[in-house]
């Protein structure tokens, strides 16, 4: 067993120096009955960090090059702003995807909401042609509901989570009715299909999982 | 494809509410109880023992979920699996996006480790779990000896007793006068990389330390607390010496209110000492701590402490605030409270096992994740294990502490956790 003469303590394991004073140790020849107590856990390497570093570099280079060219040739307007906004949107979406990577239904919901908000903003700042509300919003909602029911089957999702995420997605999918009533739509059929689909999923959920749905709402909303 | 019935759920107990929102990578709010046997651990037997222990503690098979207003525990069907130790000590267990059980059982050579997320239970609950686990393990491992006359475990809490939220039971609306305390001295210095903690534990004979404590006219806990304070004092920067050294001491409320709860039921008291105004002689520190302990450890103060935890349950604004707002508020409150503490010392006390089984066990050990410095102590037989955890690279406080013990003529056996960059001869 090893001994530190300065600290006057015995030391277990194979460490070459005293854990207290980092001084040298003396071996007294008596075998150590306990041996190694803790395993040596190697540094955890982050495998994905190189991929993200390259991606960050590419986006930064793209942004800087575009702005520079734009400043050299200013006669075509401020098109580089679109590049910057596009990159910002991409990183926002990527950040959500990475943060929520272990919770697929939540990730789907966040992405859909983000997509809807961002496209409405794009549409608004590019002259409000209405394509975001006419097409993107309702189609995204329908896709979200479909993806949710598929992932629930594929990943054997916890019933409670499936119920709560479906409720949120379906309620989000009812929002286009407001656009319809307010007369903000030029093309009405995608929105109406989306609202109908969302209502049908809500009703189906109530019919088949009514009791569990109530339970889940109770526990999620308990005060 | 999915279970037909939705799972059972329950609220967090009052002490647990602070943990989900303050768990970080650096301080995961995870603690570990280990049992070191005199023989290498057999994984299959340990898995069987774990399955039996889960029947005794069905409430531990649960995941932590976020509601709109509160966190809650939901029963899970996941079967806990025994694994060889491969993760850094006390690494995070609760992950908001990956619902898993709130504890894990690992082994390494002769040690059985139980790591538990603090929202699930406190030291006492975890210790009962480990004792039951080790009990079943030894019964399975030495089936030939214990087949006929199995020793009896002294743990017999009923299912409801175990899942009881004892804070609610003993709440009396007693108010504690708010204390104005100055900010405490804080330990500084470079930290170990990867947000890991360094563990240095010393095994000392209980009898020798107890005798020393009695010579000083005090208890084991106070003696260790005083030694820790003096060790911190030796490392204090002179310009910060006017700040008091404040130790947080967790108290097991089960000693004051009858409870068999296997969930959280503890409180924390603070003891302080100002080295600028008071002397740094060990005797004086001990005397001051003796007075503090006597003043704080009364039934009356305990009731007030217990009510501290519960009173927010009756505040309508706090209740109806969405969880994100609550998390934010609690985090701020926690940061402010953190500033008033230097380190912590926790004495789990004497651990007992049936005598037939004790001959297979060398010692028990406990330590926690922390972003300051914390001592955890427990004793088994004549082995008192004193474990330091800290994320700081410096080992000077530990050095002063253990040198003070050896200076009193008490033999110490040191074990340190190994960091990846440290040399060592691989087995």
Interface residues (C-beta under 8 A of the other chain):
Chain A: X4 X7 X8 X9 X10 X11 X12 X13 X14 X15 X16 X18 X19 X20 X21 X22 X34 X35 X36 X37 X38 X39 X40 X41 X42 X43 X44 X99 X100 X101 X102 X103 X106 X152 X153 X156 X157 X158 X159 X160 X162 X163 X211 X212 X215 X216 X219 X220 X221 X222 X223
Chain B: X1 X2 X3 X5 X6 X7 X9 X11 X36 X65 X67 X68 X69 X70 X72 X74 X84 X85 X86 X87 X88 X89 X95 X97 X98 X99 X108 X109 X110 X111 X193 X194 X199 X200 X202 X319 X320 X362 X395 X398 X399 X402 X403 X406 X407 X411 X412 X413 X414 X415 X416 X417 X418 X419 X420 X421 X422 X423 X424 X425 X426 X427
